[in-house]
Amino acid sequence: MMRGLPTRLLALTVCLLGVSPSHALVDDSFTSKTQPANTLVMPFDATTGRTTFLLVSNLAGTSGAGVAAVTTHWSFWSESCTHLLDVPICLTLNDTIVVDPTNISPVNAANAAIGTKADLSGNRGFVTVTAYKTDANCVDASLNGFQLVDDALVGTMTLADSAIGKAFAIDAVGLGVSETGDFVELPDLLLSPSGNDGFLALQTFNPQTIEDSIVILIALKENAGTLAGEIGPIGSNVQANVTFFDNIETRTSLPDTSIPCALFSSAVPSDSGSLVPGTVTLDSSGFVQLTNIKVGSTPVGDADGNDGNDTWVYGFHGQSVAMYAGSSSAKYEVLGDDVVVPTPTPGPTPTPAPSGATPTPTPGPTSSGGPTPTAVTSPTPTPTPRPTTTAAPTATAAPTATVAPTPTPTPLGVACTQVDVTVAVNFSATDFSDVAGVTVGLGYPSTLSIPGFGNEPTVLARVTNLTGVQGGLFSVGDQDAQFLLNIGLISTGSPIPPGNFARVRFDCAQGSTVPAASAFTCAIDASTLAGNQVTPTQCVITVVKP
């Protein structure tokens, strides 16, 4: 019998069968508009009547050994996939540079322009800015073996239309480095593999009132840049279905679109090359939605489950009405087999019923050094006519057990009779070294089921404790009608470590396929032995076919 448990910890043992989790936001953990990144992606337009300025700051990038600087590689690509220019620019820590695509030069550690100037007037497309390790003299990245530096750069692009005197700004897309450290990583997700799953949505004012609209879509691929490990253009046209939804949810089908390396279009029907043809009348605000986004028959994203060849499409919309102008990034739903679900503050939590467990903690990630591609020696920009193609913290006195490998997600669309869903609960073991109670409310799709109800033996047999905690009170309760499984663990002897928490084996409905991790919801309530709430927490769901 448990004695002296604090009120909050006791609450974890109440109402296991009666609580529904809040729906949680699902983040794309690969893309950032706010956090320093290794690589920035920005569109530019230097065609007649358009002016672009590219603003990049080094907020946190250093090269070790007392070198408070990185060297950045700026690679410019045209909308038709022509590789236009490579420029090295040194950025010391807390340094900022503004680049005009019509007047570009390499920049040294003294912030002085060196070498030949380049002018990209008449071109439009996108630029990637990648941070590399350097030395005190801010030498070219080739002299240090092209070692990528993560969590370094932030950026913004401004684009003006001189004909009407309007401008808008867009935050750069920020991308990080793979776990191996040798390439820049796009989302390990799927964008829109069919007409019914996923989307890329561009919000718009009433197209009839917009004076200026510029829609920009950029198609990218891993390991397709000019230096090994850099992102670059996909190299093949991306096809997508297009639909407009107005402010009373009326759906209007629009012609399919084709995206080369970068598509510069509009949401105004009268504009040449607009996504909305002149024969269509749209008279309210709403959004333009792209679905069934593919390269040939291959969905854009991580279509094969392998790293290093993923693709993605990012979008932006700048628009002006009368004296007002603004911009926004295209929005998309997270689809994939390994997604991070930030945990909301849940309501009351479950009453545990004891059950046996098989302990299996999670190993921390490993990393390796950066790539060693062929060196380039000149800091001078080089126009070209055509494309070239820490361990997770563990709780004090955490239990030890045989380490199980991290499950590899199963690709979408695979038929299934059963699936294993692993739930990991992450928190700071440094800040919370005495976690004594954790409850997870796992919402699952209607295509899955578990034999039995509540905490019947058939339900208990389908859930495995992965924490490694021995002698705790591990409990399970299934609510069939709500498609909700509550899993709880109370331990006053050993602290509960972060990492893999439980594995659940579900049965698949006849004819169904392996669901995406985004089809699940996850709500966590965790407390220390003193009854303090553990926050923030993070839930990671992985779906595999056994």
N, C-alpha and C positions, 0 to 999 in steps of 0.2 A: 504494500500500500504506500502511495506517495504521500509524504508529509512536507508541510511548509512551503509548498510551491506558491510563487507569487500569483496575484489575481490574473495578470495577463497570460501567464503561462498556463494557468488552469483553464483559461478561456479556449485554449487550443484543444482541450479535451471535450468540448461541448458541441453538440449539434452537428456531428459529422454527416448526418444524412439529410440535413435540411438547409444547406446554404448554397446559393448559386454564385459563381464568381462574376465579377464585372468583366465586360469585354475590354481587352487591352489593345493599345496601339501596337502595331508591328513595324519595327524600324528596319530600313535598309542600312545595315551596319557597315556597308562598303562605301557609301557615298556621303559626303559632308559638305554643307554650305557654311558651317560655323567653326569647325575644328581645323587646326593646321594640318596640312596634308603633305605627301611626297610630290604628287602631281596635280596640277591645275589644268582644267579644260575650259577654254573660253572661245566664243565665236568672235570674228572680226569682219568688218566690212569697209573696204577702202575704195569702193566703186564711186562713180560720179554722184555727188550730192550727199554722200555718207562720210562721216568721220568717226573713227574709233580710237579710244585710248584704253590701254591695258594697265591696270594698277596691281602690282604684286608686292607683298611685304613678307619679310622673313621674321616671323614671330618667335620661333623656337628652334630653328635649325642650326646645329653646330657640327663640327667634324672631329671632335675629340682632341685629346692632347693639347688642350688650351686654344684650339682654333675655333673662334666664335664666328664662323662663316660657312656658307655652302656656295658651290658654283651651280648655277641653274642652266639647263639646256632648253632653249626655246625652239620648238619645231613647228613651222607654219605649213598648213596644208590647204589647198584650194577646195572649193565645193565639189570639184570633179575628181578629187583624189591626187592631183598633181602636188608633189612635194616641192614647196616654194623656197624654203629658207631654213638654215640652222644657225642659231646665235647663242654663244655663251655669255652669261651675265653673272658677275659676282654679286652676291648679296651677303653682307655681314649681318650679324645678329641685330635685330631691330631696324634693319635697313628697309627702305621702300624705293621702288622705281616705277616710273610711268613711261610706258613705251607707246610710241606712235608708229603704227605699221608702215607709214610712208617715210619714216626716217629712223631706221634701226641701226644700231652699232653694238658691237661687243663692249662690255663695261668691265673695268678692272677693280681691284680692291680699294682703290682711291676714288671710286665713283667717277672715273674719267672714261669717256668714250675712246675706244681705240679701234684701229683697223678701218676697213672700208664700210661706208654706210650703204644700206640697202633700202629700196623703195618698192613697196608692194601695191602702189596705186593701181586701181583697176581690178584688183583681186578681192575676193571674199572667201571665207572658209572658217577654219578654226586653228587655234594654237594650243599646244601642250607645253607646260612649263614643269620641268622635272628637276628635283634637287639631288645633288650628288656631293659626296665627301670631297674636300679639297685640303689645301695646306695654308700656311700663314700668308703665302703670296697669291692665294686664290687661283692656283693653277687649274688647267683644264681637267675635266673629270677623267680623261683617259689615263692620266699619270697616276691615278689612285685606283685603277681597275674598275672604274664605273660603279662605285659603291653607292647604292641608293640611300638617301637620308629621309626617314619618315617623319611625320608630325612637324613639318617645318614651315610650309607656305600657306598664305591665304591670298585671295585675289578678287578683283572686281573689274568688270568691263563696262564702259560707257559708250553708247552709240547715238550719234546725232544725225538728224535729217535736216540739212541746211535749207532745203526748199521751204519748209514750214516752220523752221526754228524750234523744233522739239527734240528732246533727247530723253533716253532712259538708261538706267544702270541695271546690271545683272551680277549677282555674286557668282564667282567661278565655282565650277564643280570640283570638289576635292576628292582625291583618291589616294588610298594607302598602298603599302607594299605587302606582298604575299607573306605567309608564315615563313617560307624559305628565304625571303629577303632578296630574291633574284628577279622579280618582275612586279610591275604595277598591276594591281588587281581590280577588275571590274566586278559587279555583283555576282555572287554564286547563286543566282536566282533565275527565274524565268519572267520575261516581261509580259508577253501575251501570246501563249502558245496556240490559242484558238480564238474563235469569235466570241466564246462564252467565258473565257478565263483571262483575267488581267486586262490592263488598258494603259494607255498613255494619254492624259487629258490636259488640254490647254484651255484655261478659262478666258472668256472674252466678254467685253461690253457688247451692246447691241451693234452688230456689224453695220447697220444702216447709219449709225451716228459716228462711227470711228473715222477720224481724219487720216490717221496713219497707223498701219499695222505691219509688223514684221514678225513672222513665225520662223524660228530657226530650229532645225532638227539635226543632230550630230550623231553619226553612226560610228562606233568605236569597236576595236578588237584588241585583246591582250597580245603582247609580243609582236605587234605590227608596226612599231615606230622605227625611227632611223637608227636608234641605238638599242642594243640587246636589252630586253626587259621592258622597254617603253611601250605604252599604248599608241595605237595609230588607227588609221581608217580600216573599216572592214574590208574594203576593196571590191565589194559586190553590192548591187542595189538591194535595199531593204524594202519589202513590199508590206503594205498595211491597208486594212479596211478603214474607212473614215465615216464618222457619224456626228451629227450635231444634236445636242439636247438643249432645249430652251428652258425658260424659267417656269414653265408649267409641265415639265418633263416630257414634252412632245419630242419624238425622235425623228430626225430627218436624215436619210441616207445620202451620203456624198460620194463622189468618185473615189476609187482607191488611189493611194499615193505611192510614189516610189522615191526613196531617199538614197541618194548617192553618198559620198562622204559627208556632205552637209547640204541640207535643203533650206533655201531661203525662200519663204513663201509669205502668205498673208491670210487673214481671216475676213478680209473685205471682198465681197463678191465681184466688185468692179475692177479689182487689181489684177494685173496680168500674172498668171501662174498661181492664183489664189487656191487654197484648199477648198474654198467655197465658190463654185462656178457662178457666172453672172446670171444663169437661168434660174438660180435658186434664190428665193426671198426669205431672209431671216430677220425677224423684227423684234428680237428680245435678247437680253444677255443670256449667257449659257456657257457651254464648253464644247470644244471640238475633241472627239475621242477617237484614238487609233486603237484598233484591236487586230488580232491575228497577225502579229508582227513577226515576219520571217525573212530569212535570206534563202531564197529558193523554197525548199520544204523544211528547212531547219529553223526552229523557233529561236528568236534572239534571246540571249542569256546563256546560262550554263546548261546547254541542251544535252550534253553527254555525261555530265558528272565529273569530267576531268578538268583540272586546273591548267591554266596557261593558254587556253584558246577560247575563252568566253567572249561574248559580244554584248553590246548594250547600245541603247539610243537615249540620249538626253535631249530635252527640248526647252525652248524659251519663247515667250511672247511679249513683245513690246508694243504698246498701243497708246494712242492719244485721242482725247475727246475735248474739243474746245481748248481751254487753258490747262487741262489736266493731262498728264502723261504718267505712265507707270509700266511696270514689267512684272512678270512672274515666271517661275520655272514650271515645266510640265510635271504633272503629278502621276504617280503610278502605284499600283497595289503590289505588295510584296507577295510573290508566289515562289515557292521553292521548298526544299526538303530540309534546310538547316537554317532556321531564322531565329533571331533573338526577340523575345517578347518582353518588353519592359513591364514590370508588375505594378498595377494600381494598388491603392490601399483597400484591402478587402473588408467585408463585413465579418460577422461572427464565424467561427470556424469549428470544425468537426469533433465528434466524440470518438476517440480511438478505440478500436478493438484489437487486442494483441494478435500478432501473427508472426510466424517464423520469417527469417530473412536470409538472403545470401549476400554477404558483404562483398562489394567490389568498388573501391574508390577509383577516381579518374586520374590518369597521369596528366601532368602539365604539358603545354606545347613545347616543341623544340624549334630551333631556328638554325640557319646556316648562313654562311657568308654570301656576299653579293656576287654578281656575275663578272666575268672577265672577257668582254667582247673585244673585237679588233679596235685598236686605239686610233683616234683621230688627233692630229697634231696642231691644226691651225685654229686660232681664235677668231679668224675672219669669217663673216657670214658667207654661206656658200649656196647661192641659188641653183636649183636643179630643175630641168625641164619636165621631169616625169617622176612618178613615185618609186621609192625603193621599198620594192616591196620587202610574367617572367614567370616562369612557371606560376600557375595559379596559387594564391596564398592558401595555406592549410591551417586549420584551427590548432590551438595549443593542445598538445597531448591527443591529437587526432588518432583514431584507431588505424591500425595497419591491416592490410589484407592483400590477397593476390590481385594485382592490378589488371583490369580488363581493358582491352583496346577501345578507343572511342569509335562508336558505330559510324559506318559510312552511309550517308543518306542514299536511298533508292530513288532513281529518276522517276518523274511523274509519268503517268500513262501506262505503267506496268500493272497487269492484272494481278490480283492478290486473293488469297484465301485467308491469310492472316498477316498482320503487321505488328512489329515491335516498336513501341514509342518510348524513347528514353527522355526523361525530364531531368534537366540539371538546374540546380538552384545556386546562383552565384551571389556572393556578398564578400565584404572585406573581412577576412579572418584576423587581420591585424586590429581592426576596430572592434570586432565582435568575436572574441576568442572563447566565449562560453555560451554559445548558442545551445539552448536546451529544448526548444520546441519549434517544429516547422510543419506547416500544413499547406498542401497544394490542392487547389480546385482546378481540375483538368477538364475543360469542356471539349467534347470530341464530336466529329461529324456523324450524321445519322446513318451513314453507310457502314459504320463500325458498331460492334456490340461485344458484350462480355456475358457469358452464361451466368444466370442467377441474378440476385438483387441484394442491395445493401452490403452486409459483410458476410454473406453466405460463403461456405467453403469453396465453391466454384469461382467466386469472385476473388477471394484471397489467393487462390492458386495461380491467378493470372498476373499478380503484382509482386515484383521483387524489390527488396530494399537494397540499394546500391551504395549506401553511405559508409558501410563498414562498421557501423555502431552495433555493439553487442549488448544484449540485455535491456535495450530500450523498449518502449511501447510503440510498436508499429501497427498502424490501423488503416483500414480501407473501407470505403462505403460507396457503392454504385447506385446512382439514381437514373434508372433507365429512361423514365419519361422526360427528364431534363437533359439527357445525354451528358451527364456530369459524373465524374469520378473524383471523390475526395480521398486524399492520401495524407496521413499524419504520422509524425514521429515525435515522441517525448523521450528525452534521455537526460537523467540527472547525474549519471555516473561519468560518461564520456561526452565531450562537446561534439555537436554535429558539425562536420566540416562542410565547406562549400564544394560544389562539383556535382557529379551525377547523384541524383536523389532516388529515383525509382525507374523501373522499366515495366511497362504494361504490354501484355499481349492481347490484341483485339482480334476478333473474327471479322472478316470482310463480307459484306452482302454479296450475294451471287451476281456475277457480272461486273462488279465494281473494280476500281483500280486503286493503287497506292495513293492516299491523299497527301497533299502538301502539308508541311508543318504549319503553314498559315491557316489551315482549316481548323486548328485547335486554338483554344483560349487557355490562359494560365493565370491564376491568381495565387499569390503567396502571402502567408502570414507567418512571421518568424519572431521569436522572442529569446532573450538571454535568460539565464538562471535567475537573474534579479528581476525579471519581468519587463525589461526594456525592449522596445520594438527594434527589430533589425531593419535598417533602411540605409541606403537603397538596396533592393534586391533585384535580381534579374533571372528570368526563366529562359532556358534554351531547350527547344524541342527538336528532336531528331527522329525521323521516321525511316525504318528499314524493313525490308521484306526478309523474314527469317529463312 
